[in-house]
Amino acid sequence: MAAAPTVRRRRLGIELRRLRERLGRTVEEIADRLDWSASKLSRIENARIGVRVSDVRLLLELYRVDEGHKGEVLALAQAATEQGWWAEYRDVLSGEFGTYVALEDEARTALTFGTYAIPGLLQNRAYAHRILDSGRIIAVSTPRQVERRLDLRMRRQEVLRRDDPLTLSAVIDESVLLRAIGDRDIMHGQMLDLLDLAALPNVHVHVLPLEADREPIFSDTFTLLGFAPAYDVVFPDVVYLDNLVTMAILQDDGATHTYRLCWDALRSVSLSAEESRRRIARAAEEWGPR
């Protein structure tokens, strides 16, 4: 796969488009002034291609940006040239998922709803391996590809323990605690590791009880990512959907607002963090040695 555009590159494109539109100029007009093709500028603004810092400087001069903001945008342009760690896993990253991993790595917050399995960022290695290996029944994957995807999933989890960690809030359907993924040892270990992660100050786990009268009645797993402003450039929320046959990244305000309302509604009928830890601890005992 081609390198997934980072949030920094997307922020840069958004800001360059905003500055152009502020002048009331079209892509064709600006491209003509710089002797570029219109498609080049359009692809820069849409983060479809990278851009040299020197080209960004030309645009900012043409857009008559003041020195203070020019420095911020140039710093963003320089950061956007840096390759993400996930580039090491291009051999097992599909286009949409590669883009999601890049977004996840730079997000400030994540709201996720898990309906069938523990969310990926909260899975331990044995549990994740069982899930990834099971996919070989319906999709051709070699044992090496499974291991590479497993290594990628474990690497992603570093966002929870880095110096400036992602704040993760997860609503997990209670059925997930009861559903066997692998043998009893795998489930017992996963419940214990989930308890350890739930004790982190930036991780909030809430169990949605089976008996809860939930509205809306919603079955799809989803994750809503939020981002902090950087270099005075705001980046919109993103919703990621993943099922058996499709992966989708939604970024329009209507979709992200709908999923935020859905997550809030599910959270409102879920157990508190303390009650959820007790429920997970009970599941650990139930899956423990007999």
Secondary structure, 3 states (H helix, E strand, C coil): CCCCCCHHHHHHHHHHHHHHHHCCCCHHHHHHHHCCCHHHHHHHHCCCCCCCHHHHHHHHHHCCCCHHHHHHHHHHHHHHCCCCHHHHHHHHCCHHHHHHHHHHHHCCEEEEEECCCCCHHHCCHHHHHHHHHHHHHCCCCCHHHHHHHHHHHHHHHHHHCCCCCCEEEEEEEHHHHHCCCCCHHHHHHHHHHHHHHHCCCCEEEEEECCCCCCCCCCCCCEEEEECCCECCECCCCEEEEECCCCEEEECCHHHHHHHHHHHHHHHHCCCCHHHHHHHHHHHHHHHCCC
